[in-house]
Amino acid sequence: MTESAIDRAAWRERLAALAADDVTAALVVQCGLDWLRPEFTAFRNEVDQALMAAQLRRGPRLSVTRVVLHNLPVNPASGMRPTAVDRAFEEWHHRLSSTSVLFASAAPVTHRVHRLILRGDETAAAVPDMVELLTDGDWTDPRRAEQALHTIGASGVTTPLTGYDLNWDGPFGDTDPSVYM
């Protein structure tokens, strides 16, 4: 197993803190490629479940803003990526899109997912992975939170993840057009 910069214990501690009434917002950045490695699947799912559970439990009293990659960088050495990373990326985006649709139908839940667009020459995101919490008006790490919020707010840097990213056609949409009649 290769070394990762993601401190699982620190992430779990911050995610557990989402239950506190004085936490009003969470800013979660998951743009490192470690999130897509097979050995991180269980932890990535654990983070997703913790965020969804906190959002559903707390409702409009908790605003969750997430940042994930819009696209994957090309490996500069080979020009290719492992197929497993591509599959994990697609599966995760599909799950996040589905969650966004469910949260949108459960108004007034505030859960937004932004996709960070990597330019052709970028091999990694400029903003680090993080879970920052807004507690009594103060971010746990104001400098990192400001960097992420500035990135989200910059024009043309991110795009929202929405239900439009899902194929709602169903299994027979392409073969039997009568399903639309």
Disulfide bonds with the S-S distance in Angstrom:
none
